[in-house]
Amino acid sequence: MTQPVDAGVTPGPLAGIRVLEFTQIVAGPVCGVNLSDLGADVIKVEPPGGDSHRRLNSVVPGESKFFQGLNRGKRSLVVDLHRPGGRELIHRLIPGIDVVISNYRLGVPERLGIDYATLRAIRSDLIYWQNTGFGEHGPEAARPGSDIVAQAYSGLMAVEGKRDEDGAPASLGNPYSDFMAGFAASMGICAALYHRERTGTGQYVSTSLLQAALFIQNRQVMREPVSDAVLRDPAVAAMEAARSAGGSLDEILAARQPSRRLAASFTIYYGGYHTSDGAIVLGALTKPNRDAMRRVLGIEDEPSDDPEFDAADPANVERAAEWKQLVRERMRTRSTGDWVAAFDRAGVPVSPLHFPEEMSDDPQVVAEGLMTELMHSVTGPQRVVGPAVRLSETPTRARFAAPALGEHTREVLTEFGLTGAEIAALATGGVVHAPE
């Protein structure tokens, strides 16, 4: 049995809140793990075969790092919702549940009998979160969604213009729409719990991958007449002309590029460079930071911060490209360590390029205690990334490792008042998976 860590510590702010999780893949599990880190008892309801991501690149069958990373601190209850007995069992649990979270495709919860209307009739003050691909209204609502689809539909994939080996559109490295939706849901559920504490009223909380992807791109998607007339409208017209002419993806993306020219000079001090032995990234967001970087780099007479400098002037765009090339050449003359030390002495934001596989042992990560040691019932000791937020009075924590499939079925059902004989009958009938 997976055991909680740090027994006896101060409970988290959601201690006493019980969550029933009907989710898979990313967005739903992200919401659930956040609620668990805040102290809630999160019961993950899995189908007989388990969350499909248990098997994604798994070395130990059914125990992938992908699944374990997003489902730590939860208890696994295996119920076959396609059987009438499974639905009846869930309905029997609902009076003892505070929050239900689901990220099934729109319409699936209704078919399974776990939708908001059905469950609210059992517990009137229930808080229920539903995540969908495209929302719950409009012409796209019924379509299935995934992060890569949301990236494409929302334009997020086109922002960086990433391409695969065939030149086709490629997704960003991580499922950002999924993670954003999961974090937004966590925030919304906490707000709904606070509202219920004051009023006694539950409510329905909704997010979508499309909504999350648009939120990430707020400045690119928003409309403002003055700047749009200068930047957005000409770029859109150029892209439409390229499409109408049967242009390729490369040509359409190239038509969009002029809208980014205003940032050409800014990226001199906000971007990545090769060094003699690796790579470094500069992160200046203010004029004092850029001035300090100019001094470190020995750059003079570069006027991009002067009030009279017109970043949209084609001549200045060309000058910015020349300054960028100058910085590239200078960066290659010294090692990453030398440059980082020099920029650190100047007090400006800078970092070497790190790789995620190495970060668990990074001195800063270790000093901050951002990793947590846990013991998994199948795979043994592990170090996981801890909570995304810390609270001084009601601490968050990674409570225990992700569950094995059905690990807590008997435990959970016993807590809800089912007898051993009832659990055995449900297991024999294939309604639940309840390993000894």
Number of C-alpha atoms within 10 A of each C-alpha: 11 21 15 13 17 11 9 6 10 13 17 19 18 18 16 12 18 20 24 25 25 22 23 23 19 24 30 28 27 25 28 34 26 28 30 29 28 27 25 24 23 27 24 29 25 23 20 17 15 19 19 13 19 23 18 16 14 14 11 12 10 21 22 17 19 16 24 20 18 25 28 25 31 30 27 27 28 27 28 20 23 13 14 12 17 20 17 12 18 17 17 14 17 22 16 15 18 20 24 26 27 26 25 18 18 21 12 13 18 12 11 15 19 20 19 22 13 13 20 19 12 15 16 14 20 26 25 24 24 25 25 26 27 27 21 17 8 8 9 12 16 16 12 13 21 19 24 20 18 26 25 17 17 22 17 24 20 18 15 12 17 14 16 9 7 7 10 12 15 18 22 18 7 10 18 22 28 29 21 22 27 27 21 18 27 23 14 17 24 16 13 21 22 14 14 16 11 9 10 12 15 21 19 17 18 20 23 27 31 26 18 26 26 21 17 14 14 11 10 13 14 11 11 10 9 9 10 15 11 12 17 22 14 16 22 16 13 20 21 16 14 20 15 9 9 11 15 11 17 13 14 19 19 15 21 21 12 15 17 12 18 17 14 19 24 19 17 25 23 17 13 18 22 20 21 14 12 15 19 21 18 22 18 21 14 12 12 11 18 22 19 17 24 16 12 14 16 10 13 9 6 13 12 19 15 9 7 8 11 14 19 18 12 12 10 19 17 14 17 23 15 14 16 18 13 14 19 16 13 15 19 17 13 14 16 23 16 12 22 19 13 16 20 13 11 15 12 21 18 22 19 17 14 12 7 8 7 8 13 16 11 11 10 11 13 13 10 8 11 15 19 19 15 21 18 20 15 14 13 10 12 13 14 19 15 20 20 11 11 13 11 6 10 16 17 24 24 26 25 23 30 27 25 22 25 25 21 24 24 24 15 16 18 14 11 14 11 16 13 12 9 13 19 15 13 18 18 12 12 16 23 27 27 23 13 8
